[in-house]
Amino acid sequence: MKRFLARRRFLVTAALLALVAAPAMLLGPGTAGAFTLPSDIIYFDPIGVPIDYTLHLNLVNEIGGTKVDFRPFCKPTTPAAGSPVVGATVTLAPGDGSDQDFPFAGFAPPAGATRVPVVCTILVTLTGGGTLPADWSGRVASSVEIVDDKTGQQTAILGGRHILRDKAGSPTPCLFCN
């Protein structure tokens, strides 16, 4: 009986070892791959930039204790209207603000064009990585305004619509601004 039990323990141990070792030997070492979660996004409705006017993108970081990177993209609503413009990444410390300008000519409109309809998007990430707080969009002020180059007067302003990521990574509208 002792010999039977000892043999059985040995077979169970060998079977478990084979279950673990066989896949490891067959599959071999693999390369680890990292992934980056998509940034949180601020969207603006389309707006027209007339000739002799400039689009201004305004941002203020009110997230306490952390720096935030903002990467703006402005592109014409149709390819025939002009070329996309990618703004420089702006890093804002808590309480800091930024005013980036995108002049009419920067969109490279076709000859004879008097306005360029554009849509602006801003990718938002924490400087150095990490996850933005769930209420980040309620603590980032953002707007797009159109300013007359000759008079300096504002002619239009849009607030942003923030898009957050749920736990599954799907984009969802921000409850603070929508």
N, C-alpha and C positions, 0 to 999 in steps of 0.2 A: 504494500500500500504506500509506504514511504517513497519507494522508487517511482511509483505512478504519479504521486503529487509533485515530486521534485522535477520529473520530466515535464509535467504539465506547466509548472511555473517557468521552466526554461523555454518551452514553446511559446507561451504567452509573451515573455520578455523578448524573444527573438522576433516574433510577429510585430510587436510594437516598434522595435528598432527598425525593422524592414519598412514599416509604414512611414517612418520619419526619414530614414536614410535614402530610400529608393528615389523619391521625388527630388530630393536635394542633389543626388548624383546625376539623375537624368536631366534635370532642368539646368543645372550648373549655376554659376553666379550670373546675376543680371545687373544691368546698369540702372542705377536709381535715377528717376526723373523728377524734377521739381516742377511745380506749376504755380502760376501766379493768379490769384483771384482777381477778377475784373475790378477795375476802379469804380468808385461811386461817381455818379455823373450829374451834372447840372445841364439842363436843356433850356434853350430860349426859343420862343416862337420866331418864325421868319420875320424879317424886317428889311425894308429897302434902304440902301445907302445911296443918296443922290450924289451927283457930281458936285465938287466943292464942299462935301460934308465928310465927317469922320465918325466911324463907329467907335465908341469907348466902352470897354469892358471893365466894370468896377467890381472889386472883391474886397471883403473884410473878413479876417479870421477872428471869430470870437470864441473859438474852442480854447478853453483855458489849459495851460501847461504843455501844449504841444505845437510843433510847427506843422504846417500843412502845405503840400505841393499842389499847384493848380496848373493844368496844361490845357490852354485854350485852342480850339479849332473853329475857324469860321469858313464856311464854304458857300458858294452861290447855290441857290435852290435848283438850278439847271446848269449843266456844263457849258452851254453856249453863252451864259451870262458873265463868265469870268473864271478865275482860278481860285482854288482854295488857299487859305492862309493859315499857317500853323504858328501860333505865338510861342514865345519862349516860356519855359516852365518858370513859374513864379513861386518862391517859397516865402510864406508869410508866418511870422511868429504871432503868438496870441496878441490880439489888439491891433496888428498891422493891417494896412490896406494897400491896394494896388489899383492903378488906372492904366490899362493898356489901350493904346489906340491903333485902329486899323483904318487908314485913309482909303477913300474911294479908289485911288490909283493902285493901291496895294492888291486889289482883287483882279488886276489886269483885265479890265472890261474890254469888249471888242470896240473897234472904232465907231464913233457915233452914239455910243450908249450914254444915257443920261442918269441911269441908276442901276445898281446891282442888288437884286434880292438875295439876302444871305440868311443862313441859320447858323447859330453859334452853339457849341458844345464845350463843356469843360470837364476834364477828367480830374478827380479829386483823390489824392492819396496822402497818407501820413509820411512825413519826411523820414527816411530810414526804414520804412516798412511798418507793418502792424495793421491793426483794424481800427477804423474810425468808430467813434462812439455812435450808438444807435440814433441819437438825436443830433448828429452833426449838422444836418441840413437846417435845423432851427437855429444854429449858431454860426452860420456862414451867410453873410449878406452878399447878394450878387445882383447885378443889373447890367443891362445893355442900354446905352443911350446913343442917340444920333445928334451930333453937334455941328452947327453951321461954321465952317472954317473962317468965313469973313466976319461974322458978328460974335462968334463964341457962344451963341445962344443954343440951348438945348431945344430940339424940335420933337423928339420922341424918346420914350423910356419904356423898357420892358423888365419885369421881374423874372427871375429864373424859376424853372420847375425842377426840383431835385428828384433823382431816381436813386433809390436805395436797393440793396441786395437783401433778399430774405435768407433764411438759414440754408435753403437749398441752392442759393446763388442766383435765383431768378430776379430780374429787375421788377421793382414794385414802386408805384408813386409814393412820394413822401406825404405823410399825413399832416405835416406842419404847413405845407404850402399848396396842397391840391385839395 
